[in-house]
Amino acid sequence: MALAGIELRYLVNQISEQVQGYYVSNIYGITKDSILFKLHHTEKSDLFMMISTSGVWLTKLKIEQMEPNRLLKRLRSDLLRLKLKKIEQIGAERIAYFTFEGFGKELILVGEFFADGNILLCNNEMKILALQHSIEVRHRKLSIGLEYTQPPENNLDIFNITESNFDELRNTDLISAKWFGRTLGLPKKYVESIFEITNIDPKKIGNLLTKEEITKIYETTKKIVSDVVTGNHEPIIIENEKIEVLPVKLGNLQGKITNVNSFIEGLDEVFTKNIVDTGKSIQSSGSDKKIKDLETQISEQEKAIQIVKEKSKNITNVANSLFEMVSKGIFSIKDSLAQEILVTNNAKLINEKGISMIVVYDEKIKINIDSPLQSIASVLFNQAKKQSSAINSIQIIKEKTEKKLMKFKGQTEAERNLEVVTEIRKKNWYERYRWFITSDEFLAIGGRDAASNSAVIRKHLDKNDKVFHGDIFGSPFFILKNAENVPDSTMNEIAHATVCFSRAWREGLYGVSAYWVNPEQIKKSAPSGEFLPKGSFTIEGQRNFIKSETLKLAMGIMKLEDNDYVLTCGPPEPIKKKSICYAIIEPNGLEMAECAKKIRIEFLKIFEDITRKINIDEFVRALPAGKSQIREISLGDLEKENSTDNELE
C-alpha cells in the first residue's frame, strides 16, 4: 500500500497540529526502512511518530528493533533534544520535510514516500548529510555531500485545480482514466471511484466527453480531494487480495470493510503490521540460516570423529601386526616379509628426505627402521593414543556446538512467540512529572527540570494543596494534592522525596531539610526590580521545616486500578507498600543509565512479562539525577499480599 499525495497532505496537517511544542527525546531504528521518533512535551503526553519509506503516522504501538538501520546513529547524534519545528508537504508530491531546530542549528529530515521510498537528513541549506540509499538516475542524483533535489513535477497541483485545467481532457485522444492518472497523479483507486460516482465510462476517449460530463468529473474530484484533506471522511480498512486504508469510501468496494476512528489509526494498524510482518520474516530467515550453519558444523564434527577413530584403529592394527611378526621370527622392519605384512594392513614403509616413516592410510608416522619391532610398535601405540585424545577434543567441541544449537533453537522459538509490538499505555497526567502515592494515599508531584518545575506550580497548584521545596539551591518543587487533614507521616515522606530529588543526592549531602508552605505564599512574579530564573518563584511568609536525615529512595512497579502497571520512584515505605517489586537506592555508585539497566534486569528476573513492557528510558527517567547504588531488590508488599491470598485460597 502506498500513500496518495492528498492523503499525505491530511497526515501532514494532522500531525503538525499535534506535535507543536514537542522535542525529540529518543529515536529507535525498527527496520532498515522505518524509524520511530519518541516526542516529548513538558506538559503533554509523549507522542510516537513513525517515519517509514511507506509514509508517516502517529502510532500507539512500541516496536522492538528487528533489523539494523543505517541512519539511526547519525539521527540520534544530530536530532536528539531538538524541537520538531514544522512538517510540510512539498507541493502535491509524496514528499514531506520535517524541520528540527535547537542548540543553534536547523536540520531537515526528508521523507520520500513513492517508489521504493527514501529517508534523508539535510542541513538548512539542503545539503545531504546522511541518507538511506543513494540514487543516480537521469533527472537527479542523491548522495552524501550533494544538494537535495526533488524529482521533476509531471502533474498539475491537485490542491489548486480549476475547471479550466480539464480543457485538455476535452481535447485529448487518450482514454479518460489514463489522462487522469497522468495529469493529476491520483492513484488508480481514486480515479476509478471518481468515474463510478459520476457514472461515466472511464474508458471513454477524452474528446468524446460532453461539457456536462467534464463538469461532473471536476466537481467530484474537488469534493473527494477536499474531503480527504480536511478530514471530512469516515476512514475504513478494506481487505481483499490486499489490505488498504482509505480515508473515504471510494465507489463500489469489494471485500471485508472495517471502520476505524481516524485515518491515522488505520495507517497505524495496517502499516505497523506490515513492518512487523516484514521484520519477523527477516528475523526468521536469519535464524533459520544460523540453525543450518550450526547443524552443518555438528555434521562435520561427527565426520571428523569417525575419521580419527578409523585412523586410531588402523594404527593399532599395524602395531599389533609387528608383534605377530616377532612371533613368526621376523625381527626387522626392513625384512621383505615384514613389508609384505604391512601392505596387508594398508600400511607401507617410505623414506622422505632421509627420514623413515610408516604410512597407515594417509597418516605418516616417523620411526627408526633400525629399532626392534617392539620399539616401533610402541611408537605406533603412542600415535594411536594421540588420535584417541584428538577424538576427545573434537567431542568436547561438538558438545559445545550442540548446546549452542539447542540454546539458539530455544531463543528462536521464543523470538517467534515474542510480542515485538506492545501498545503504548496512555499515561496519567501526573506521570509527566516526578510522582508517587504516599503511604496514606495522597498524590505528590514534583518537577524534573526548570520547565516542569514551573508547570507544576503554574498549572497544577490548587488552594487545598501544600508546596514543598528543599532548603538547598537546585531543589524541585513538590506539591501535595488535596492536602487537608494530612498526617505527619505523609508530610515527612514528601519532604524526604523533595530532598532526595534535589542537588543533595548528586553531591551526597546528608541532613538537608525541606520546608512546606501554603499556595497563597507562592508568588509567580519577582519583586519589582528583581529577576526570577525559569522554574523559580518567590515565597513569602513562614516556612515550615522538616529535616531529612537520610538519602534513600525506592523504585518500584506499581499496579494501577485498570490492572495496568507503572514505574514510580519515591520514599521507600510507600513504594514498598504499593509495589509488586522494588529496588532501594542510595547516592554514589553507578551512572544513571547503568543503574537503570541493572534494576530492569533484576525486575525482569522477578516479573518478566510486566517489566518487559516498561522501556529502559522509563527507568532512567524515574531515577534522581546523579549516581546511585542499589542496596536491595525484593518483592513489594502488594505482591506478598497477593501471594498470601493465593495460598489461603
C-alpha positions, 0 to 999 in steps of 0.5 A: 500500500502506498500513500496518495499525495492528498492523503499525505497532505491530511497526515501532514496537517494532522500531525503538525497540529499535534506535535507543536511544542514537542522535542525529540527525546529518543529515536529507535531504528525498527527496520532498515526502512522505518524509524520511530521518533519518541516526542516529548512535551513538558506538559503533554503526553509523549507522542510516537511518530513513525517515519517509514519509506511507506509514509508517516503516522502517529502510532500507539504501538512500541516496536522492538528493533528487528533489523539494523538501520543505517541512519539511526546513529547519525539521527540520534547524534544530530536530532536528539533534544531538538524541537520538531519545528514544522512538517510540510508537504512539498507541493502535491508530491509524496514528499514531506520535510520535517524541520528540527531546530535547537542548540543553534542549528536547523536540520531537515529530515526528508521523507520520500514516500513513492517508489521504493521510498527514501529517508534523508537528513539535510542541513538548512541549506539542503545539503545531504548529510546522511541518507538511506540509499543513494540514487543516480538516475537521469533527472537527479542524483542523491548522495552524501555531500550533494544538494537535495533535489526533488524529482521533476513535477509531471502533474498539475497541483491537485490542491489548486485545480480549476475547471479550466485545467480539464480543457485538455481532457476535452481535447485529448485522444487518450482514454479518460482514466489514463489522462487522469492518472497522468495529469493529476497523479491520483492513484488508480483507486481514486480515479476509478471511484471518481468515474463510478460516482459520476457514472461515466465510462472511464474508458471513454476517449477524452474528446468524446466527453460532453461539457456536462460530463467534464463538469461532473468529473471536476466537481467530484474530484474537488469534493473527494480531494477536499474531503480527504484533506480536511478530514471530512471522511469516515476512514475504513480498512478494506481487505481483499487480495490486499489490505488498504486504508482509505480515508473515504469510501471510494465507489463500489468496494469489494471485500471485508470493510472495517471502520476505524476512528481516524485515518491515522489509526488505520495507517497505524494498524495496517502499516505497523503490521506490515513492518512487523510482518516484514521484520519477523520474516527477516528475523526468521530467515536469519535464524533459520540460516544460523540453525543450518550453519550450526547443524552443518558444523555438528555434521562435520564434527561427527565426520571428523570423529569417525575419521580419527577413530578409523585412523586410531584403529588402523594404527593399532592394527599395524602395531599389533601386526609387528608383534605377530611378526616377532612371533613368526621370527621376523625381527626387522622392519626392513625384512621383505616379509615384514613389508609384505605384512604391512601392505596387508594392513594398508600400511607401507614403509617410505623414506622422505628426505632421509627420514623413515616413516610408516604410512597407515592410510594417509597418516605418516608416522616417523620411526627408526627402521633400525629399532626392534619391532617392539620399539616401533610398535610402541611408537605406533601405540603412542600415535594411536593414543594421540588420535584417541585424545584428538577424538576427545577434543573434537567431542568436547567441541561438538558438545559445545556446538550442540548446546549452542544449537539447542540454546539458539533453537530455544531463543528462536522459538521464543523470538517467534512467540515474542510480542515485538509490538506492545501498545503504548499505555496512555499515561496519567497526567501526573506521570509527566512529572516526578510522582508517587502515592504516599503511604496514606494515599495522597498524590505528590508531584514534583518537577524534573527540570526548570520547565516542569518545575514551573508547570507544576506550580503554574498549572497544577497548584490548587488552594487545598494543596501544600508546596514543598521545596528543599532548603538547598539551591537546585531543589524541585518543587513538590506539591501535595494534592488535596492536602487537608487533614494530612498526617505527619507521616505523609508530610515527612515522606514528601519532604524526604522525596523533595530532598532526595530529588534535589542537588543533595543526592548528586553531591551526597549531602546528608541532613538537608531539610525541606520546608512546606508552605501554603499556595497563597505564599507562592508568588509567580512574579519577582519583586519589582526590580528583581529577576526570577530564573525559569522554574523559580518563584518567590515565597513569602511568609513562614516556612515550615521545616522538616529535616531529612536525615537520610538519602534513600529512595525506592523504585518500584512497579506499581499496579494501577486500578485498570490492572495496568502497571507503572514505574514510580520512584519515591520514599521507600515505605510507600513504594514498598507498600504499593509495589509488586517489586522494588529496588532501594537506592542510595547516592554514589555508585553507578551512572544513571543509565547503568543503574537503570539497566541493572534494576530492569534486569533484576525486575525482569528476573522477578516479573518478566512479562510486566517489566518487559513492557516498561522501556529502559528510558522509563527507568532512567527517567524515574531515577534522581539525577546523579549516581546511585547504588542499589542496596536491595531488590525484593518483592513489594508488599502488594505482591506478598499480599497477593501471594498470601491470598493465593495460598489461603485460597 
